[in-house]
Amino acid sequence: MDHAQATIAHVVCTYPPYRGGMGNVAFDYVERLRARGYNVHVFTIRGQEVTDDPRHIHRIPPILQIGNAGVLPSLFHRLAGFDLVHLHYPFFGGAEPVIVRKAMRPDQGLVMTYHMDAAADGMKGAIFSAHRRLLFPWLVNRVDRILVSSFDYAKYSALAELDVDDRLEEHPFGVDLERFHPGDELELRERHQIPHKTPILLFVGGLDAAHAFKGLPPLFDALEGLLAYDWQVVIVGDGALKETYRVQAAQKGLDSRVTFAGNVSHEDLPRYYRLADFHLLPSTKRAEAFGLVALEAAASGIPSIASNLPGVRTLVQDGNTGLLVPPGDVEELKKAILLFIEQVDLRERLGLSARTNAEQKYAWPPLIDSLEATYDSVLNQQSKRHY
């Protein structure tokens, strides 16, 4: 089969315009594959109303929805006729019909990107752990390839408990090096009324319950101890917890030092990275498996201070492209921020190094070449199995 003639379905729980790393990765894969002539379709949950979707995006109303999970039994029939299905996991309620389909139609290729371990508390957490015990091994046994953003993350994830033999492949996510590039944003600095010499610290992330692990409370605790120094934090992102975070910042005396910029447009996001002197990724849980925002920061020529988490530390290299601190350690986070506030030459040197690292390892074209090679290998394997 000519691979470009193959029909491919990407199945993912979120998709732009929703802001989230998993949907953004799926979007990049889909758009870049389509630009190379592939016939690719997207199947996702119908959440917020989107009116101007192109015909290759299918938003399905769920029978039941909890957060970003949704039960979509109709996927079983909707995926008929595709040569290969690419499942983005976790997707509770979406993964199951995909696997049932694979069990009944083994000649359909199935690739899974394992984005992260799903983490939650309470009832949701109980459902996740039951799923991991009962359904996850059954799911993993049936996929043809398992893609991970880093072997480091895979080693510490739920995958480590299972036999994934030679089906596990490392596929880092990429960054658009033309969209995100170094530079100054004096107009944006003036718009937010931040004095010329004041260092700007940037946080980019969803401010909703699904992204509660992003670590704003420990960040506020760390910043409370740095009020004697000159700095301003800009928080890009929105969500139901925004007011809670605003109150927390005010209680720590940070209200004049923290700018909540809200959701910024696709066009403006790269400008916010260029506005900043360094980037913060203080995530507290292993649900942070890669850190696309740290990659966008690196491409923009600024270093990150990030939590020392599996996967994240392959991207943010301590002392080379940024600084790593133990997750949730307020004192170490404070020390790292102070170091970057005071050592301008250090943060600039690490920022240059971060950009070079992004150019060498995370440019999209070679990464899409690798994805194509994986698809080819699965499709060839399927056609042998078929005949």
C-alpha positions, 0 to 999 in steps of 0.5 A: 500500500502507498502509505500516503493513500492510507486513511488514518484516524486520530482519537483524542479526548481534547482538541483545539480550541481547547487549551491542552498539551495532548490536543495540541500534539494531536493537532500538530501531528494531524496538520503536518501529516495532512500537509504531506498528503495523508488522509487524516481524520480526528475523532474527539469529544464534543465539548465546547461548541465549535462552528467552523471545524473543517470536515476532517474533524469529528466532534462526537457527543458523549453518552456520559462526560466527566472532565475530559473523559467521555463515553463514546461507544459510537467510535467502534463504528465510526472507525470502520474503513480506516487503515490505521488508528492513532489513539492518544491515551489517556482517553477514558471512554474513548480508548475502550471502543478502539480496543474492542474494535482492534480485538475484532478487526486485528487487520486495522493498525493501531498506534498509541501515544502514551501521554501520561499516567492519569492522576486524580483524587477521590472518586475519579482517582478510584475509577482511574486506578480500577481502569489501570488494573483491569483494562489497561493491560488488555489495551496495551497487549493489543496495540501494534506500537506504543509511542512515548515522548521519552523513555525516561517517562515510560520507565516511571509510568504505568507502562513499566508494570507491563510487558511492552517488549519491542513495541515501545518507541520514543517520539519526542514532541516538537516545536515550531521553531519559526513561530517560537523564536528569540526576540524582544517585546517592548510594546507588550511590556508597556501594555502590561506596564512593566518597567524596562529593567524588571525581570519577567517570569512567565507561567503558561498553563490551564487554570482548571481542575484538570491542570491543578498539578501545574503548581501555582500554590507552591510558586506563590509560596516561593514568591512570597519570600522574594518580595524584597527583589524586583520581578513581575510574574505573568500568568498566561492561561484561563479556567475555573480556578483562576479566581481561586489563584488570584485570591491566593496571590493576594493573600500572599501580598503578590497582587501587584506583582502577578499579572493574569493575562488570561487566554492569549491568542494563537498569534500572541502566545509566542510574544509572551515567551519573548516578553519573559526573561525565564519560564516556570514549570513548577508542576507537582505530579507525574501527570506532567510528562513532557512539558510542551511549554518548556519546549516553547520557552526553549525555542524562544531562547529563554530557560525554564525552572522546572520540577525534576520529574521523569520526562520533563528533565529530558527537556529541561537539562539542569544547568544547561537549558534551565534549572531543576528543583524537587517537585513541591519544594518551595525553598529550592524553587525560591533559590532557583528563581533568585539565582535567575533574577540576580544572574542575568548572564547565567539565564541568558547563557542557558536561554541560548543553550535551550534554543540550540537544544530545541533546534537540534532535537525538537524540530518538527520535520524529522519528528514527523519523518519518524512518525511516518516510518512507524506508520509504514512499519505498522501498515506493512505488518498489517498487510502481511497479516492480512494476506 
